[in-house]
Amino acid sequence: MVAISNLQDLLVDQLQDIYNAETQLTKALPKMAKAASSPELRQAFENHLQETLGHVERLEQAFEALGEKAKGKTCHAMKGLVEEGQEAIKEDAPDSVRDAALIGAGQRVEHYEMAAYGTARSFAESLGQKEVAQLLQQTLEEESAADKLLTKISAKVNRMAMAGAGA
């Protein structure tokens, strides 16, 4: 465990946590996409995988701007959220109900990421790290858009789940 003695250290620590979280997601999103029966939901997960790969690249740029090596530290929160996503995948339920569970798991991930990116961006702004703050803000906006898309998809999926429909 590295000592955190100032806001700069804390920012780097937060970026390492987020970096690991995003890396975990690059492995989880393909599984969630495969488990989705709704073509719209599957596409949303596949598109977000591509965005997530871009988030990893942006984090690497942020580390570089701070003169730090891009590396992660285990993000236990994401580990738990990914496990919940795995539970949704294994859910013995009609397709539309499983899709609703997948959306819930996905939105919990998005909300965690929005909190993490917002916090790190605030630290970067306070430190006058404008480039880093802009990189984090860009990702924050994409995470928020992904959450809004899942909300939109959930309206259709939830209606189907209430009706007892399949996909």
C-alpha positions, 0 to 999 in steps of 0.5 A: 500500500502506497502512502497518500500524503496529498491530493496529487497522490490521491488523484493517482490512487483514484486513477489506478482504481478506475483503471482496474475497474475499466479493465475488469469491464473489458472482460465482463461486457462481452459476457453481458452482451452474449447473455442479452436476448434483446438485440438493442441491449446486446448492441448497447453492451457491445458499443459500450465495450468499444467505449470502455477500451477508449476509456482505458486509453484516456486513463493512460493519457491521464497517467502520462500527463501526470508523469505516472506509469499507467497501472491499476490497483484492484477495484473491489467495488467493480469486482463486486458489481461484476459478480452481480452482473454474473448473477444476472447472466445466470438468472433462471428467468424468462429472457426479458426478465434476465435482460431487466436484471442485466440492465440493472447490473449495467446501470449500477456499474455506470453509476459507480463509474460516474461517481469515480470519474466525477471525483477524480475530475474534481481532484484534477481541477483542484490541482490545476490539471486541466488536461487530465480533468478534460479527459475525465470529463469526456469519459464521465459524459460517455458513462452518463450517456450509457446510463441514459441509453440503458434507461431507455432500453429498460422501458421496453424490456420492463414492459416485456418482462411485465407481460411475461414475454421472451425477448 
